[in-house]
Amino acid sequence: MKKLSGRGVGRYWRFCWRFLSPIVMLILFVGSVIFEIIQPPTYLTYDANKNAEVEARFPAWADFIGGILIIISIIQIPIFAYRNRPPEWQSRLKAFLKTCFSQSFRSQPLDGADTISIDEETAPSIGRTEYRALEDMANV
């Protein structure tokens, strides 16, 4: 987007593209699959004996072909994501999971033994706002 408009994408749009849209699409997909299992698709047909339109279920082979078409279209998303993953995705995922489940994020307040140190080498790698927040936390 920066190449197209000269401006970067805001936090709102990054959040929507990375998290909100995929979650909503997953919920809609799972919901539609559950709905199709609970209430199979039907169509209207004319019944000469009743002289009226009636609902009829699709045959099993039609349900099967429909399911295959859905799977073929949906499977493209994880295949594309896997083929275009960043080279260091495994190390980034391991680091992310390690920080999520490590003891460094405790719900208790910091005690005297726990300290936060900010050196000049670390400061340029983070933004100014984060640097100020870390300074404030270190000075508490």
C-alpha positions as CSV (number, residue, x, y, z in Angstrom):
1,M,0.0,0.0,0.0
2,K,2.9,2.3,0.7
3,K,4.1,2.0,-2.9
4,L,0.6,2.7,-4.2
5,S,-0.5,5.6,-2.1
6,G,2.8,6.9,-0.5
7,R,1.3,6.3,3.0
8,G,1.5,3.2,5.2
9,V,-1.5,1.2,6.3
10,G,-3.0,2.2,9.6
11,R,-3.3,-0.1,12.7
12,Y,-7.0,-0.6,12.1
13,W,-6.6,-2.0,8.6
14,R,-3.6,-4.2,9.6
15,F,-5.7,-5.6,12.5
16,C,-8.7,-6.2,10.2
17,W,-6.5,-7.9,7.5
18,R,-4.5,-10.0,9.9
19,F,-7.0,-11.0,12.6
20,L,-10.6,-9.8,12.2
21,S,-11.3,-10.9,8.6
22,P,-9.8,-14.4,8.8
23,I,-11.6,-15.1,12.1
24,V,-15.0,-13.9,10.7
25,M,-14.4,-15.9,7.5
26,L,-13.6,-19.0,9.6
27,I,-16.7,-18.6,11.7
28,L,-18.9,-18.2,8.6
29,F,-17.3,-21.2,7.0
30,V,-17.7,-23.4,10.0
31,G,-21.2,-22.2,10.6
32,S,-22.2,-22.9,7.0
33,V,-20.7,-26.4,7.2
34,I,-22.6,-27.1,10.4
35,F,-25.8,-25.7,8.9
36,E,-25.4,-28.0,5.8
37,I,-24.9,-31.0,8.0
38,I,-27.9,-30.2,10.2
39,Q,-30.2,-29.3,7.3
40,P,-29.1,-30.7,4.0
41,P,-29.7,-28.7,0.8
42,T,-33.0,-29.1,-1.0
43,Y,-34.7,-27.9,-4.1
44,L,-38.3,-27.3,-5.2
45,T,-39.8,-29.8,-7.7
46,Y,-43.3,-30.4,-9.0
47,D,-45.1,-33.4,-7.7
48,A,-47.9,-34.5,-10.1
49,N,-49.6,-36.7,-7.5
50,K,-50.0,-33.7,-5.1
51,N,-50.4,-31.2,-7.9
52,A,-48.0,-28.9,-6.0
53,E,-44.4,-28.0,-5.6
54,V,-42.5,-30.0,-2.9
55,E,-39.1,-29.8,-1.5
56,A,-36.8,-32.7,-2.4
57,R,-33.3,-33.5,-1.2
58,F,-30.4,-33.6,-3.6
59,P,-29.0,-37.1,-4.3
60,A,-26.0,-38.3,-2.3
61,W,-23.7,-38.0,-5.4
62,A,-24.7,-34.3,-5.8
63,D,-23.8,-33.7,-2.1
64,F,-20.5,-35.4,-2.6
65,I,-19.6,-33.4,-5.7
66,G,-20.6,-30.2,-3.9
67,G,-18.4,-31.1,-0.9
68,I,-15.5,-31.9,-3.2
69,L,-15.9,-28.5,-5.0
70,I,-15.9,-26.7,-1.6
71,I,-12.8,-28.6,-0.4
72,I,-10.9,-27.8,-3.6
73,S,-11.7,-24.1,-3.3
74,I,-10.9,-23.9,0.5
75,I,-7.7,-26.0,0.4
76,Q,-6.1,-23.3,-1.7
77,I,-5.8,-20.9,1.2
78,P,-3.6,-23.1,3.5
79,I,-1.6,-24.3,0.4
80,F,-0.9,-20.6,-0.6
81,A,0.0,-19.7,3.0
82,Y,2.4,-22.6,3.3
83,R,4.1,-21.9,-0.1
84,N,4.5,-18.2,0.6
85,R,5.6,-18.4,4.2
86,P,8.6,-16.4,5.4
87,P,11.8,-18.4,5.5
88,E,12.1,-18.0,9.3
89,W,8.5,-18.8,10.1
90,Q,9.3,-21.8,12.3
91,S,11.8,-19.9,14.4
92,R,9.3,-16.9,14.7
93,L,6.5,-19.3,15.6
94,K,8.7,-21.0,18.3
95,A,9.7,-17.6,19.7
96,F,6.1,-16.4,19.8
97,L,4.9,-19.6,21.5
98,K,7.8,-19.5,24.0
99,T,6.9,-15.9,25.0
100,C,3.2,-16.8,25.2
101,F,3.8,-19.7,27.6
102,S,6.9,-18.5,29.5
103,Q,7.0,-17.3,33.0
104,S,8.0,-13.7,31.9
105,F,4.3,-12.7,31.5
106,R,3.0,-13.1,35.1
107,S,-0.1,-11.7,36.5
108,Q,1.6,-10.7,39.7
109,P,3.2,-7.3,40.1
110,L,7.0,-7.1,39.7
111,D,8.9,-7.6,43.0
112,G,12.3,-6.3,43.9
113,A,14.2,-9.1,42.2
114,D,12.6,-8.5,38.8
115,T,14.0,-5.6,36.9
116,I,13.7,-4.3,33.4
117,S,16.9,-3.0,31.9
118,I,16.9,-0.9,28.7
119,D,20.2,-0.4,27.0
120,E,21.2,1.7,24.0
121,E,21.5,-1.3,21.7
122,T,17.9,-2.4,22.3
123,A,16.3,1.0,22.1
124,P,16.7,1.5,18.3
125,S,14.9,-1.8,17.5
126,I,11.7,-0.7,19.2
127,G,9.5,2.3,18.6
128,R,9.6,5.5,20.6
129,T,6.3,4.8,22.3
130,E,7.4,1.3,23.4
131,Y,10.7,2.7,24.6
132,R,9.0,5.3,26.7
133,A,6.6,2.7,28.2
134,L,9.6,0.5,29.0
135,E,11.4,3.4,30.6
136,D,8.3,4.2,32.7
137,M,8.0,0.6,33.8
138,A,11.7,0.4,34.7
139,N,11.4,3.6,36.8
140,V,8.4,2.4,38.8
